[in-house]
Amino acid sequence: MKRIGSVICLCLFLMLSVSPACAEPVFSITVRKAENAMTADRIEQERQEQWEAYQEQMLENAEMISQLDASALTYGEVTMRYDLQVIGDMPEGGYPLYIALHGGGSSDTPDSNDAEWANMWGYYSTDLECGIYVAVRGVRDTWDTHFNPESYPLYDKLIRYLLLAYDINPNRVYLEGFSAGGDGVYAISCRMPDRFAAVNMSSGHPNGISLLNLFRLPIQLQAGEFDTAYDRHRVTAEYGLLLDELEAQFGYFEHRTLIHYDCGHNYDDSFRTPLPVMSDVALWLEQGDRSHEDVDSFPPDYMDAFERDPLPSPVLWDLTTRADTRETEANYYLSAPYATNQGSLFVSYDREANVLTVETQGVNGEFSILLNEKMVRFDAPVVFRVNGDETTLDIVPDRLVLLETTWDRGDPNYQFEAVVTLTPQE
């Protein structure tokens, strides 16, 4: 696994440090024409008006009302049930939202997963002092119960609806899961990191998923030292060491890895009581060193330290790791058709200089950058540096783009006023 981690590190190193202009195609840059232009001094008011209009329409939406009343969301023929608790007084800025995923998975009958789901209703909420706690039921009784293809648009819908129905801080949405729920945390967080502020994976398996999309998403990994089924114990440690390498070389990739001392698949991470974990994960994995120390492993205590930055600079997007059933094609402020499914993007912006820098690696199609006034100044030309080539463009903010992006993810932090599309040239 160390060799695999080194290969991934080398690939990322090449993407970030070697000028891709030699190997990458030239991209043409097209600014979407403003069909309903607005002046820069109107943007803030227009954003608020669009958001209020969206809220008003959605809060009268019969489908949303009926599904919230039933605590059951549908996508096609699939239903995701959930249990919701409101805990404590609302803090300034809104409640944090904790989405919890139960264990279980593959089962001949729903009884086992129903029991696991019922257990999760109180599992991470007993020691929770404040928040909206939602325990979701896996959509099918399969090993991938939390990340069936329909699961991803349902998580989008869950977050979208709860942001409207409850006073939730959209930058404090957290994901936690145990066993099969841990599998789900890996799959969901790596495919839709734009939704979460931090995540916790307990006793799950990554099933080979790429971690590159965790570039700006903190994760806590947990496993028991004797959780030998599917090598969960070793794989958790190996993925933690891989994140160590990525963080050391490139920054970001914030994480913590806990291997629980003298435990198998189960350990009590549902309370704040400190538990013994290995002092040095690498020494435990490579030399069997069982030196340990007491650590608070309660997932909310780790996750609460982080708020989502919805417009991070820089941002890394591994286009091979997506959920093409999501109704949005966006990730943070980037967007690409699902047919663009190879390679990676590394994008940053400097608002003061009015410059966006884009580096591509093996991208097999077009992609777009969504822009708002927090990223660039619309009253001056914007410079795009793409794989070393420079283009300067005038960009006019557009009410239609603002309308479309307001409805796309239903998140006030993802409202944009302009779209710039990059298309590879033959």
Buried (B, 14 or more C-beta within 10 A) or exposed (E): BEEEBEEBBEBBEEBBEEEBBEEBBEBEBBBBEBEEEBEBEBBEEBBEBBBEEBBEEBEEEEEBBEBBEEBEBBBEEBBBBBBBBEBEEBEEEBBBBBBBBBBBBEBEEBEBBBBBBBBBBBBBBEEBEBBBBBBBBBBBBBBBBBBBBBBBBBBBBBBBBBBBBBEBBBBBBBBBBBBBBBBBBBBBBBBBBBBBBBBBBBBBBBEEBBBBBBBBBBBBBBBBBBBEEEBBBBBBBBBBBBBBBBBEBBEBBBBBBBBBBEBBBBBEBBBBEEBBBBBBBBEBBEEEBBEBEEBBBBBBBBBBEBBBEBBBBBBBBBBBBBBEBBEBBBBBBBBBEEEBBEBBBBBBBEBEEBBBBBBBBBBBBBBBBBBBBBBBBBEEEBBBBBBEEEBEBEBBBBBBBBBBBBBBBBBBBBBBBBBBBBBBEE
